[in-house]
Amino acid sequence: MAHVLVTGGTGFLGSHTIAQLLTAGHTVTTTVRSLARRPDVERMLTVAGAPHTDGVSYLEADLTSDRGWDRAMAEADYVLHMASPFPGTRPAHEDEVIVPAREGTLRVLRAARDAGVKRTVLTSSFAAVGYGHERTGRTFDESDWTRTDGPGVSAYIKSKAVAERAAWDFVANERDGLELTVVNPVGIFGPVLGPDYSASIRIIHAMMTGGMRAAPPIWTNTVDVRDAADLHLRAMTAPQAAGQRYLALAGEPISFHQIATAVRARVGEAAAKAPTGSAPAWLLRLLATVSPALRETVPQLGVVRRASNAKARKELDWSPRSNEDAVVATAESLVRLGLLNG
């Protein structure tokens, strides 16, 4: 068994990944921006049913500073770099997101190199793969890259592409065998472990609480958080994964209307407020002229981005849950943890 450093243990994916690492018998160190967040991680690991949670080490480290990273890497065989800035609001300038993402990634890679870590697995995103292209019916795969100067590319999307490119460039310039593998998840759904959840989960929350009265004509790709965590563990140790990218997604895109329908059908009364109808794109475009929140969604209206998970299935024997199972697991966990009133 190995000692694994997980950056961003307070995150949705990070906490699930730590739980799976513990279940597999690994020892774990996780970095948090403040040790005051340690109880939050411990509670999430308890909800996840992870064993040996008292054996997790917690260290304070921030992606914007060199302080603490040498200590965090000291015993690590592998690094799963999952921490990344995600703006709660639209930044005044894109560099507020792009620079921390790029520099934080390079900071972790430098520390991993200096500590002699066997392999770093970077959590990138489909945002680094399938955006900025003109509408196309083709299916994206690991050979594709987002066009950062293309249409509809937000600062966050650009930050993921820039940070991943910087990581590959860094490794290409090294001569000491530093190994990098990248996982590119799509929208991450699945069972939440506490009230601090991702933007994807807020879609389900809005549907179930009546905040989304009609489903917009938006399609998304999904992956269950448990499957995304599993893919990271496979990418961490598989010899053939060195130097590779892997898309993490369940399958075909699913529309918001299909998500609402699946949740209503399988969750029952708790999902009674989920929308049954769809909002026309023209109306949303009109409303977006006076609503900054809706303005962010306009470039995604009616856009269907298909992608392939064939590489991860073939090379790493990965078998993800379906779209429906992922979104229903999200809804069920929100009910189970009493989070629909928050």
FIKEMI-671604 format. One record per residue: residue in three letters; x negated, y, z of N, C-alpha, C in turn. Coordinates in steps of 0.001 Angstrom, whole numbers, plus 500000, padded with zeros to 6 digits. Layout:
BEGIN
ALAXYZXYZXYZ;...
***
This chain:
BEGIN
MET499170498806500000500000500000500000499129501253500000;ALA499696502363499555498919503578499346499374504694500273;HIS498506505703500370498892506934501054499241507949499973;VAL500454508505500051500973509364498993501292510742499554;LEU500803511761498873501169513133499198502327513551498310;VAL503406514006498927504571514517498203504688516001498496;THR504568516831497471504807518254497680506305518514497551;GLY506802519434498367508223519761498266509130518728498897;GLY508779518260500080509580517235500740510955517699501180;THR511172519011501230512485519518501626513482519469500481;GLY513023519206499277513899519237498114514756517994497969;PHE515744518098497112516674517006496843515933515775496335;LEU515133515951495292514359514835494750513241514431495696;GLY512580515393496304511470515082497204511874514205498364;SER513002514520498994513433513735500152513819512314499747;HIS514497512158498616514841510817498150513574510026497803;THR512589510709497235511355510017496860510583509562498084;ILE510521510402499101509865509995500343510552508764500920;ALA511882508756500897512630507607501419512255506330500671;GLN512139506412499342511782505221498569510334504806498809;LEU509453505763498981508054505428499275507955504691500606;LEU508673505159501603508654504501502915509236503093502815;THR510317502964502071510935501646501892509978500674501222;ALA509151501188500311508182500356499601506932500065500425;GLY506831500652501609505712500360502494504552501339502429;HIS504699502415501659503629503401501573503657504322502793;THR502537504954503076502505506019504065502560507350503321;VAL503149508354503978503466509599503276503035510812504079;THR502445511751503379502287513112503871503104514007502963;THR503822514965503533504556515902502697504226517322503101;THR504161518186502111503915519594502379505236520350502414;VAL505319521291503336506465522186503450505922523604503582;ARG506693524574503130506213525949503233506181526425504676;SER507042525841505506507056526157506931507368524894507708;LEU506620524655508765506867523467509590508214523529510297;ALA508844524681510277510190524793510836511192523962510036;ARG510835523577508798511709522760507969511561521265508248;ARG510610520877509096510411519450509370511687518752509843;PRO512446519319510778513677518632511202514665518420510060;ASP514684519341509097515588519180507953515218517933507144;VAL513917517741506915513467516566506170513782515300506959;GLU513524515340508251513779514153509082515247513766509058;ARG516143514756509093517574514451509029517943513828507686;MET517386514363506600517693513811505275517182512384505138;LEU516008512109505673515478510755505598516335509786506408;THR516875510256507521517771509417508326519041509098507550;VAL519604510122506890520813509903506088520524508926504952;ALA519318508994504398518939508101503301518673506676503773;GLY518596506473505081518325505139505616516888504715505471;ALA515976505683505413514560505356505235513966504766506507;PRO513097503756506384512437503186507554511188503985507929;HIS510745503832509165509453504374509619509333505876509391;THR510417506610509611510375508052509351509439508780510312;ASP509161508180511458508256508833512408506810508772511921;GLY506573508012510859505219507896510340504878508904509257;VAL505843509763508911505580510785507897504804511930508528;SER503751512362507853502968513512508310503443514761507578;TYR503511515866508297503983517125507731502871518164507821;LEU502600518810506708501581519853506680502144521096506008;GLU501736522242506507502191523505505938501266523913504800;ALA501846524117503629501077524563502474502025525248501507;ASP501532526298500869502338527091499953501658527107498587;LEU502444527003497538501882526972496191501204528276495799;THR501448529347496550500839530635496225499529530877496960;SER499079529894497745497858530070498535497031528789498526;ASP495702528942498592494822527775498654494828527121500032;ARG495310527849501022495219527369502405496023526083502601;GLY495373525082503165496042523851503561495993522717502554;TRP495656523010501310495729521959500298494604520938500413;ASP493420521373500830492333520398501008492665519423502117;ARG493262519907503172493678519035504275494800518099503829;ALA495746518616503043496866517794502585496401516637501717;MET495346516868500946494838515852500026493865514865500669;ALA493468515127501896492330514419502493492452512896502423;GLU493624512342502672493790510887502710494580510349501516;ALA494934511211500591495874510806499536495223509929498468;ASP495892508829498172495530508023496994496227508572495753;TYR497474509008495954498277509542494859498953510828495320;VAL499264511692494360500016512915494623501245512933493729;LEU502400513171494330503626513418493581503945514897493770;HIS503677515681492737503847517126492852505242517509492387;MET506143517714493359507548517978493077507976519399493410;ALA507166520101494168507533521460494563507418522408493378;SER508400523284493243508376524266492163509331525389492513;PRO508975526639492186509888527749492476511136527667491615;PHE512292527908492230513553527959491485514278529232491909;PRO514492530175490975515072531462491365516541531342491724;GLY516906531922492875518317531948493244519096532947492409;THR518416533999491963519008535006491098518058535261489928;ARG518568535938488934517737536242487771516609537182488182;PRO515344536813487913514231537667488332514167538950487524;ALA513612539995488145513464541263487438512516541118486255;HIS511504540266486425510554539990485347510252538507485346;GLU510127537910484155509925536470484042508676535981484761;ASP507654536833484874506417536411485536506618536116487018;GLU507701536597487597508006536284488990508252534788489181;VAL508645534120488118508871532674488148507728531927487461;ILE507291532439486319506303531726485514504955531637486202;VAL504468532740486731503132532742487341503044531803488543;PRO503976531852489504503890530898490625503978529438490182;ALA504791529149489172504921527764488695503613527272488095;ARG503007528094487244501752527709486600500609527648487605;GLU500448528692488387499325528739489323499472527708490430;GLY500697527453490861500905526431491879500545525046491378;THR500911524753490151500565523462489554499058523301489441;LEU498373524319488977496914524254488843496237524158490210;ARG496805524826491192496237524755492545496284523312493073;VAL497401522647492858497532521257493313496579520350492541;LEU496479520544491240495589519697490447494129519899490829;ARG493725521114491090492342521356491520492055520661492841;ALA492995520754493764492810520114495067492774518599494924;ALA493617518051494038493623516606493802492303516154493189;ARG491807516922492246490506516601491644489398516604492691;ASP489367517627493510488302517759494501488364516661495560;ALA489567516131495812489735515090496830489572513686496258;GLY489413513563494935489263512249494326490543511447494272;VAL491682512111494163492975511428494073493021510568492805;LYS493613509385492916493668508465491769494515509015490630;ARG495683509509490962496591509998489930497546511026490534;THR497837512045489753498878513009490113500053512821489172;VAL501237512690489746502468512646488957503153513997489134;LEU503297514717488043503907516039488057505379515935487673;THR506237516511488504507644516616488145507821517858487303;SER507974517665486009508267518775485115509780518804484920;SER510244518893483716511681519000483473511970518836481986;PHE513202518451481677513653518497480284513601519931479762;ALA513574520892480689513420522295480301512120522531479545;ALA511134521665479740509861521782479019509888521043477685;VAL511009520410477370511084519526476190512061520021475133;GLY513294520329475523514361520429474540515030521774474357;TYR514395522865474755515035524180474642514307525075473637;GLY514996526135473214514409527097472303514441526682470842;HIS515112525576470535515222525099469158516573525510468585;GLU516623525660467284517912525886466639518772524641466828;ARG520080524806466725520984523662466917520613522539465961;THR520502521364466521520060520231465721520726518965466236;GLY520942518027465337521549516771465742520536515719466142;ARG519248516064466089518234515052466376518134514785467876;THR517496513688468200517314513282469590515902513636470044;PHE515800514356471170514499514745471703513828513563472399;ASP512491513534472308511731512541473058510480513198473644;GLU509577512388474159508415512915474880507422513665473999;SER507569513564472694506671514291471796507114515733471579;ASP508303516074472053508854517409471825508465518378472938;TRP508399519649472557508123520718473517509106521866473300;THR509523522471474389510351523664474323509597524791473621;ARG510309525500472772509755526707472145510029527871473083;THR509009528345473750509205529371474775509648530712474197;ASP509453530904472882509908532134472245511215531934471494;GLY511856530790471722513085530464471012514310531055471682;PRO515480530892471063516726531456471595517182530763472869;GLY517736531555473789518344531009474991517378530464476019;VAL516116530860475966515124530356476913514996531326478081;SER515470530904479243515401531743480440514004531701481047;ALA513786532550482036512486532578482717512188531238483371;TYR513201530590483960512979529298484618512580528240483593;ILE513304528185482483512979527203481442511552527427480940;LYS511218528672480675509875528982480200508830528575481241;SER509131528781482514508160528456483569507828526973483587;LYS508811526120483324508558524681483336507665524273482168;ALA507918524858480994507089524537479830505662525054480009;VAL505536526282480500504209526876480685503417526106481730;ALA504060525743482843503361525023483910502906523641483445;GLU503761522942482701503355521617482241502232521707481210;ARG502318522644480298501235522842479330499915523120480051;ALA499971523958481073498760524289481825498180523057482490;ALA499048522177482986498580520949483632497846520058482642;TRP498425519859481456497771519017480454496458519627479983;ASP496432520952479836495193521620479423494106521455480490;PHE494500521562481744493541521419482840492908520029482821;VAL493738519009482692493230517633482701492362517371481469;ALA492752517947480334491978517747479101490570518325479228;ASN490421519363480034489122520004480197488276519381481297;GLU488853518444482034488105517767483092487326516584482512;ARG486237516233483158485423515116482669485195514063483753;ASP486023514109484804485779513195485918486897512179486111;GLY487691511946485052488692510893485126489958511244485872;LEU490236512516486055491470512919486716492670512446485903;GLU493565511672486528494727511120485825495968511951486100;LEU496732512186485046497988512920485155499083512154484434;THR500230512046485087501441511523484459502546512528484751;VAL503427512729483789504492513718483950505852513055483789;VAL506766513396484688508155512962484582508999514192484287;ASN509856514080483276510692515205482838512164514872483059;PRO512690515156484248514104514862484492515021515881483839;VAL516232515443483573517308516329483154518030516795484419;GLY519304517149484330520045517555485513520144516421486518;ILE519712516670487747519650515613488752520908515641489618;PHE521618514522489616522833514354490409522590513208491392;GLY523659512659491976523504511561492925523777511989494349;PRO523601511083495310524003511354496691523153512419497372;VAL523820513460497849523118514488498614522851513966500024;LEU521807514499500635521410514065501978521622515145503020;GLY522078516310502587522292517428503500522790518632502730;PRO522962519765503422523558520952502792522632521713501859;ASP521340521383501833520381522090500982520213521305499685;TYR521125521554498732521097520748497524520856521609496284;SER520690520943495144520235521600493920521386522246493155;ALA521010523005492114521994523684491277522936522698490596;SER522425521525490224523283520524489591524427520118490513;ILE524122519967491789525138519545492743526216520608492903;ARG525845521865492732526826522943492878527913522861491812;ILE527602522240490687528621522037489652529744521159490208;ILE529373520050490820530370519134491394531091519801492553;HIS530342520519493383530939521215494524531994522211494040;ALA531659522978493001532608523960492475533858523287491928;MET533675522156491255534827521434490727535746520963491843;MET535172520436492903535973519810493955536604520806494913;THR536092522014494948536626523032495862537506524050495156;GLY537742523852493866538601524763493129537889525975492576;GLY536578526018492704535814527137492188535662527117490685;MET535972526001490067535933525879488601537328525448488154;ARG538123526420487781539530526128487470539703525431486128;ALA538786525691485226538805525026483920537369524700483547;ALA537171523569482918535818523130482560535330523889481338;PRO534175524538481431533627525217480254533135524192479235;PRO533064524575477966532565523648476933531040523531476983;ILE530576522914478062529141522730478286528872521244478444;TRP527807520782477817527359519402477949526037519382478710;THR525839518346479494524592518208480229524122516764480156;ASN522831516589480279522279515254480498522132515056481989;THR522300513840482459522218513585483893521251512446484196;VAL520767512470485426520048511331485976520350511288487466;ASP520553510100487979520773509941489413519455510171490140;VAL519508510910491245518287511243491991517536509994492425;ARG518263508914492714517596507674493128516803507069491975;ASP517334507221490762516623506705489590515436507599489233;ALA515592508905489398514466509812489151513332509522490128;ALA513668509276491389512644508931492385511970507611492022;ASP512767506647491611512232505342491226511257505462490054;LEU511587506319489090510700506503487944509371507118488381;HIS509406508023489340508161508598489862507276507518490493;LEU507880506615491246507093505550491873506488504631490826;ARG507246504320489788506722503477488711505590504192487973;ALA505779505482487700504764506260486995503500506428487829;MET503632506343489125502502506535490034501474505418489929;THR501928504193489744501009503055489833500814502278488543;ALA501710502428487570501584501638486340500346502071485560;PRO499433501160485250498224501546484512498531502242483190;GLN499562501777482501499889502314481184500491503716481244;ALA500826504186482448501460505502482573500463506649482589;ALA499187506356482748498180507423482788498201508219481485;GLY498284509536481615498257510399480445499546510446479665;GLN500665510001480262501936509916479541502992510829480161;ARG503990511190479314505198511879479769506355510888479707;TYR507319511054480629508501510190480615509753511020480870;LEU510677510970479929511971511604480126512825510759481065;ALA513456511421482020514316510729482977515755511177482762;LEU516546510317482126517950510615481896518725509317481767;ALA520042509415482036520877508220482035521196507737480626;GLY521483508665479716521878508249478371522391509424477568;GLU523563509276476964524151510336476152524576511520477027;PRO524604512729476455525093513885477217526551513688477634;ILE526930514361478715528294514293479218528812515716479380;SER530060515952479022530625517293479123531124517563480535;PHE531267518830480868531814519183482180533227518621482328;HIS533979518598481222535332518022481285535269516531481604;GLN534328515817481010534177514392481304533735514164482750;ILE532880515051483256532457514944484653533658515100485565;ALA534468516133485324535645516371486159536615515204486101;THR536789514641484915537702513506484750537213512297485531;ALA535921512011485468535363510864486197535496511050487703;VAL535239512255488172535315512524489611536756512394490100;ARG537696512964489352539112512867489749539569511410489777;ALA539148510646488778539613509266488658539059508368489756;ARG537830508600490187537168507647491083537031508106492526;VAL537251509392492782537111509881494155538466510102494811;GLY539490510296493999540836510380494555541204511751495071;GLU541950511781496178542542513008496692541516514097496966;ALA540321513723497403539289514718497705538870515497496473;ALA539154514948495292538786515613494042540002516180493315;ALA541084516374494035542330516815493402542206518184492748;LYS541279519008493217541119520354492666540215520391491435;ALA539605519278491095538735519251489919539548519610488683;PRO538975520370487770539758520862486621540245519739485712;THR541439519954485172541995518998484220541939519548482799;GLY541777520849482670541728521466481355540377522073481057;SER540211522565479842538960523172479403539170524646479079;ALA538145525450479340538183526872479002537602527071477605;PRO538250527823476749537705528042475397536445528891475436;ALA535544528615474527534264529325474496534459530822474271;TRP535439531197473433535633532624473139536004533403474389;LEU536794532783475267537202533457476496536006533650477432;LEU535179532630477526534011532733478383533032533784477861;ARG532902533862476548532028534895475979532572536296476276;LEU533884536427476238534505537714476547534294538071478016;LEU534539537128478899534365537377480327532908537653480680;ALA531996537064479907530567537245480183530116538686479972;THR530902539460479231530523540862479010530639541680480287;VAL531396541174481259531546541894482534531072541069483727;SER530626539833483472530186538951484560528762538476484324;PRO527788538983485081526403538527484916526244537028485132;ALA527012536444486051526906535008486319527296534197485086;LEU528368534600484419528799533894483213527845534142482046;ARG527197535290482042526292535643480947525183534604480788;GLU524746534027481905523677533027481871524104531755481144;THR525422531482481139525909530237480542526190530349479046;VAL526312531555478531526728531734477141525841530976476141;PRO524491531013476284523666530273475305523889528771475319;GLN524515528232476379524704526786476482526075526329475995;LEU526961527263475687528318526891475292528299526105473989;GLY528876524924474014529001524098472825527719523437472358;VAL526626523595473104525347523020472702525204521623473302;VAL524908520651472455524705519269472904523258518879472600;ARG522491518631473637521086518239473473520939516756473810;ARG520673515960472800520491514535473015519016514230473250;ALA518764513262474083517386512870474380517329511371474587;SER516135510814474509515949509363474605515207508986475888;ASN515700507951476542514989507394477701514282506088477342;ALA514142505821476046513608504531475592512185504283476082;LYS511378505319476152509987505134476545509879504647477987;ALA510606505280478888510572504856480289511145503451480460;ARG512201503156479717512786501810479790511797500753479313;LYS511143501028478207510257500032477606508945499892478360;GLU508305501023478655506971500960479241506971500714480743;LEU508006501188481444508019501081482904509173500232483422;ASP509884499577482524510984498688482906511993499419483784;TRP512284500647483415513176501516484193514607501345483723;SER515536501242484655516931501011484294517827501943485109;PRO518198503100484556518964504085485322520450503783485384;ARG521117504361486374522566504306486485523203505140485376;SER524493504963485196525219505695484156525488507135484601;ASN525849507975483617526272509340483928527385509347484970;GLU528401508543484729529570508536485606529203508124487021;ASP528363507104487153527964506664488487527192507758489223;ALA526374508506488486525577509565489109526455510702489624;VAL527405511156488799528220512293489229529226511877490304;VAL529728510660490224530657510185491254529934510011492583;ALA528699509529492559527917509406493790527702510772494437;THR527537511798493606527430513159494131528697513537494876;ALA529830513360494203531112513740494796531383512973496087;GLU531138511685496070531388510867497257530524511310498436;SER529279511695498152528400512122499247528833513467499811;LEU529347514370498979529841515652499472531022515432500421;VAL531870514475500082532990514127500972532467513500502256;ARG531575512533502112531070511781503253530353512668504276;LEU529635513653503800528883514526504707529649515773505107;GLY530904515886504670531726517033505060531234518351504506;LEU530727518343503268530104519542502707531016520321501757;LEU532261519923501655533143520618500704533698521914501256;ASN533523522173502518533984523428503098532869524460503214;GLY531634524022502806530488524924502935530243525726501696;
***
